[in-house]
Amino acid sequence: MSTVSLSEKAYHHIRRQVFAGELAPGDRLVNRTLATELGTSFIPVREAISRLASEGLVEQVAGAGAFVRTFDRQEISEIYDVRELFEPYAAAQAARFMTDHEISELESLLKEWETVGETILSRKRGATEVDLDRWLDLNERFHEVMIRASRNHMLSKITKDVNVLSQCFAAHRGSPRLLSGETVKSTLASHRKLYELLADRDATRAEALVRDQLSFGRESVLDFFDQNRNRSI
């Protein structure tokens, strides 16, 4: 396997651990441990860590090493500021330009997402860590397709980078209990509506719905952050 392929493998391995909460905010990334897990040398691991640092998921501290990013309230608010500027516009553009194939992609992802939701709702104990991992992955993939369909490469890059940070924080909220029955139902209903608006090429209403989704997301995320900060005081 080439160094490039090994670096890609290391990148996805570390990224998955971060998103799954196996590497928590503030955890140090130990090259030797990661290389052993992957069965590779340090070089692909270092390359993967540099890539994650460029995305903002990892912080590299001179003389100390690399650490999983820890978010503060201001950073979270700024992430939503940027998302609210760009993603509604991306949704409007996607409604105008997305292909039939991309609409089919969204429908397929949505059906898989709804299956995960049905599984969660059918259990008395609610969501598991596996459910949360799949939920976040499907959310990310759904929005990636929509943003790609905007046909604006700079917009795609900006929104993708910001969404990675947003997803990372969502993962580090960490508990599957966050996927309550109400959250599952409202999120899926909202994204089913978004899919229908995109499929109908309704740019104005798609833009408004994404703006509403982000406003609700900001409120719930910051509320969660404040509740946890108050518990730790």
Buried (B, 14 or more C-beta within 10 A) or exposed (E): EEEEEBBBBBBEBBBBBBBBBEBEBEBEBEBEEBBEBBEBEEBBBBBBBBBBBEBBBBBBEEEEBBBBBEBEEEEBEBBBEBBBEBBBBBBBBBBBBBEEEBBEBBBEBBEBBBEBBEBBBEEEEBBBEEBBBBBBBBBBBBBBBBBBBBBBEEBBEBBBBBBBBBBBBBBBBBEBEBBEEEBBEEBBEBBBBBBBBBBEEBBEBBBBBBBEBBEEBBEEBBEBBEEEEEEEE
